[in-house]
Amino acid sequence: MTGTPRRLTQRDIARMTGVSQATVSLVLNGRSDGDVRIAPDTRERVLQAIRDSGYVADPIARRLAARDNRIIGVFTYEPVFPAGNSDFYHPFLVGIEEQAEALGSDLLLLTSAPVVDGRRRIFHEGNRLRLADGCILLGRSLDRDELARLVADGFPFVSVGRRDDAGGPVPYVGADYAGATEALVRRAVGLGHTRLAYMGQGEGPESHADRKAGFDRGVAAAGVDSVHLPADDLGAVLSSGATVVFAEEHSDGVALAGEIRASDVSIITLGQPTRHVTDPTGTQFTGFAIPRREMGAQALEVLTALIDGTKTRRQRLLPCELIPGTTLEERWK
C-alpha cells in the first residue's frame, strides 16, 4: 500500500533547475529582490519545471512572502471579556469584527503576552505580532515605550482611544471626551448651577485628562466656580458646596447617588461603566455615550489604509452622544 504522495516544494523545483530556492521564490511571486536580476532563460527554465511537475504554491506561504495575509492583530493591555469590566470592551470588538468581515480579513487575538510589573507587554521573546499585517491596540492606558517602538519600527497599528505623541504621531480613533464634557458643563450652567465639582483622577490616561480638560474649559468659559474631588471621597461632595457633580467613572456616579439620595445634588456621569456596579434603582444618569462600536470599525478602516499605503486621516475623534437622563435638575436661586 502506497502512502500519500509527498507535496512538491520550492526546494524540489530548485534542485530540478539548478538554481537557488530564493530564485524559485522570486519567480513564483513575479518580482525581483533589490539588485538581484533573474535572466530571462533562468526564469523560463523555472516556469517550465513548474508546469511540467504540476507544482502548486502553498497559498499561505505566498501570502506571508507578500506580507498581505489579511490578518489583523488585536492586542489588549487589559482583559476585555466579561468579568469585572461590565462588558465595556464588547462594542469595540463588535465594530472591529464587523469591519473585518466586510473587508475579508481575519482577526488574530494576541494573547501570549506576558504580564510584567502588573501590565501586559507587546514585545517579548517569541511575540507573534508580525504574523499580522497590522495591529489594533485596546486598553485604557497604553505603554508609552511600546508605542514609541511601534512608531519607530513603522509597523502598521492603530490605537482605539486618543494617544499623545510617542516619538511621533500615534494613529488613533478616539472619542471627543473633552467636547462632550464641555457641552454638559454648558447645559448645567444653563440650568442655573454655579458651583460644579469634578470627581475623579482628571489625569493619567488620555481619556481621563480629556474629560477634565473639557470640564475646565467649560467652567472657565462660563465664569462659574468649580472644585476637584477625589473619587474615593464621597463625603466631600456635600461639604464642597457644589450643586452638580461630574463623575469621571460611571460607577462612581452610581455610588454617589446612593450616598446623597436625600440631597438635591445633581449627578452627571462621563461615559459608560468600565467596571461592574449594581444600581438597583435603574437610574438614567445624565451624561454621554461613547461611540464604541464605531470607534472599533473606524480603527480597522484606518489600519487597512495604513497597510495598503492609501491616504487617510490617521487621527480621528468621534463625537459622543449626549444623554439627557434624569439626574441633572434645574436650579435657580
Stockholm file with secondary structure:
# STOCKHOLM 1.0

chainA/1-333         MTGTPRRLTQRDIARMTGVSQATVSLVLNGRSDGDVRIAPDTRERVLQAIRDSGYVADPIARRLAARDNRIIGVFTYEPVFPAGNSDFYHPFLVGIEEQAEALGSDLLLLTSAPVVDGRRRIFHEGNRLRLADGCILLGRSLDRDELARLVADGFPFVSVGRRDDAGGPVPYVGADYAGATEALVRRAVGLGHTRLAYMGQGEGPESHADRKAGFDRGVAAAGVDSVHLPADDLGAVLSSGATVVFAEEHSDGVALAGEIRASDVSIITLGQPTRHVTDPTGTQFTGFAIPRREMGAQALEVLTALIDGTKTRRQRLLPCELIPGTTLEERWK
#=GR chainA/1-333 SS CCCCCCCCCHHHHHHHHTSCHHHHHHHHTTCCBTTBCCCHHHHHHHHHHHHHHTCCCCHHHHHHHHTCCCEEEEEESSCCSSSSSTTTTHHHHHHHHHHHHHHTCEEEECCCCCEETTEECSCCTTCCGGGSSEEEEECSSCCHHHHHHHHHHTCCEEEESCCCCSSSCCCEEEECHHHHHHHHHHHHHHTTCCEEEEESCCSSSHHHHHHHHHHHHHHHHHTCEEEEECTTCTTHHHHHTCSEEEESSHHHHHHHHHHSTTSCCEEEECSSCSSCCCCTTCCCCEEEECCHHHHHHHHHHHHHHHHHTCCCCSEEEECCEEECCSSCCCCCC
#=GC SS_cons         CCCCCCCCCHHHHHHHHTSCHHHHHHHHTTCCBTTBCCCHHHHHHHHHHHHHHTCCCCHHHHHHHHTCCCEEEEEESSCCSSSSSTTTTHHHHHHHHHHHHHHTCEEEECCCCCEETTEECSCCTTCCGGGSSEEEEECSSCCHHHHHHHHHHTCCEEEESCCCCSSSCCCEEEECHHHHHHHHHHHHHHTTCCEEEEESCCSSSHHHHHHHHHHHHHHHHHTCEEEEECTTCTTHHHHHTCSEEEESSHHHHHHHHHHSTTSCCEEEECSSCSSCCCCTTCCCCEEEECCHHHHHHHHHHHHHHHHHTCCCCSEEEECCEEECCSSCCCCCC
//
